[in-house]
Each structure stands twice: as structure tokens, then as C-alpha cells.
Amino acid sequence: MRTKRIRWLIASIAVAMAAAFTTAAVAQADPAHHDKTDAAHQTAVYYQTQYSGDTYVSPLPLADNGATDVIVGAVHLNAKDSANIVTLNDNPPGDSRYDQMWADLDAVKAKGVKVTAMVGGAAKGSFQRLDTDFDTYYPVLRDLVSKYKLDGVDLDVEEDMSLAGIEKVIDALRTDFGDGFIVTLAPVATDLSGGGGLSGFNYDDLYRDRGDKISWFNTQFYCGWGSLDSTSDFDAIAGHNVVPASKVVAGTLTNPDNCGSGYVDIDTLKSTIGSLKQKYPDFGGIAGWEYFNSLPGGTDSPWQWSKEVSGALA
């Protein structure tokens, strides 16, 4: 009897281990695991101003002050007859003015912070070109990501683009860079609560079609499209019941000079973060536009914003 019981126990353990292995393998392969990265809440910082006047602004302090993601921008895909088909702001990404920046971003990555590139933004043209001439422009974007070993891409579509076009870009990024690659978009808050926006396509339709391939949304709660002076605009997104709170990283201004409206001072922002944590414990986090002049530290210590926000999110 004892021998039979031992054999039964061994068989039971083997079955349980096999089931556990199968479950783990399925979870690893499940595309729904694009929900978030390892961080409970993202503290994402946009880094578009690399020079304040003639003074270089280094992203290095962000790695030690709570940032989970540095979003370098802005990548522009230009007309084929331009001097440079791709630029970072006004210069080629390989211009010597960016040598120190790329070296610093590598050092930031070595400390575990993700580095992604914002494509598009207020300067129009990049997404129209991806939409109408994908075979020319997507390889340019793909090669930029590969060359600088970026962790992801933030697609900031602020011009008319077709739903099929943005889905094609998302599909290609997933195919080329895999499940661990970060693919985010940067809609205005009303895009996710059922209202209009800047992108042309409908975000409800996009999320239903490709939500499992989108890591999260760096959502703009500023410039007239929303505010984080309370939770009300976030509540509108959650109440719309399409994009879950876990995939909404709420973007805010770090300085009133960075847009005409929507700045929330750090104390008010931390109060709103506290309320969001209570209402939506798994909400995506906070993004700041932008780094170089972030208050309360200003240009002398812009990293203080990240430190305070990440502390409030903890």
C-alpha cells in the first residue's frame, strides 16, 4: 500500500508541475501581457529640449530620481526630397550635438529606466507619410529604433491618419521588435472618454482592434483637453469603459510655460495622485511634459518633479 501511495503522490506532483509549467508558458506568450511594464505605476518624462539655450540638459539625474521611462523626442519623418528624411527635432539623430545625449541615455538604460522615442507631435507630416507611403517611411523608423537600441516608441498622432494606417504601424512594430517592446500612443484625454481629438481615427475602435498590442496611453490632460487638478477627467475615461485605468498614464504639464493651459502645481498633482490611487489602484501612472524646466526645481534641478511624483505614486 505504501509503495502504491508513493507512486500516486509522485504522479500527482508531476501532473501539478506540468500544469504549472503550461500555465507559465501560456502567460509568457499571451499578447495581453502588453498591459504594463514591471513598474506598478509609470513615472514617464518627456525629454524634447536637449539644449536650454546653449546649455546641454542631461537626462542622467532622472535615473536616480524615480523616472521609469524617458521619452526622447521628437522624431520627424520628412519629405523624401528633404536634406534629411529623419530628424530629431531639427537635426539628424546622428548629429554630433546628440552624441552626449545618446551616451547619457545608454547610461540611463543601464540603470533600468526605459528609453523610448516620441514620433510626431505638434509638427505635422510624419503620420501622413506613414499612412500614405508606409514602405518608404516605416523602414526609416524601424532602423532608427534598431540603431539606438530603443526600448519602445511613443506614437503621438496630432494630425489626420486612418485607423488602418496606425494599426499597420503598430502591427509592424510588434512583428519587428516583439512582445517586450513598448508601444504607446499619446492621445488627448477626450479621445479616451468618447469625445474628439487630434488624430483623425477613433480610439475606441483602435483599442478594440489592437488593445492587446498597445502597452499604454500617455494621455494628454492639458492644453484644453483635460486637467489633473482633480480626478474628474480621468473618471470620464474610466466611466467610458473602453480603455482600462491600468493603461492610462495621465500626462500633465511640468511648467505653465510648456502650454497655454492645464498646468497643475506639484502639491495639487500629488493630491490628485492620492485620489487616483484610492479610486483606481492599478492606474497607469503619470507622465510629464516636459523635462528641462520642470517645477518645482526649474532648470537648475528639473529632476525634482520626477522624484516627487514617483514618491506620490509609491
GITAJO-V583164 format. One record per helix or strand of 3 or more residues. SS is the DSSP state (helix for helix, strand for strand). FROM is the first residue (numbers start at 1). LEN is the number of residues. If there is no record, write none. Layout:
# GITAJO-V583164
ss=SS from=FROM len=LEN
ss=SS from=FROM len=LEN
This chain:
# GITAJO-V583164
ss=helix from=2 len=28
ss=helix from=31 len=4
ss=strand from=42 len=6
ss=helix from=60 len=5
ss=strand from=69 len=9
ss=strand from=86 len=3
ss=helix from=96 len=15
ss=strand from=114 len=7
ss=helix from=126 len=7
ss=helix from=134 len=14
ss=strand from=152 len=5
ss=helix from=163 len=15
ss=strand from=182 len=4
ss=helix from=189 len=4
ss=helix from=203 len=11
ss=strand from=216 len=5
ss=helix from=232 len=9
ss=helix from=245 len=3
ss=strand from=248 len=6
ss=helix from=256 len=3
ss=helix from=266 len=14
ss=strand from=285 len=5
ss=helix from=298 len=3
ss=helix from=304 len=10
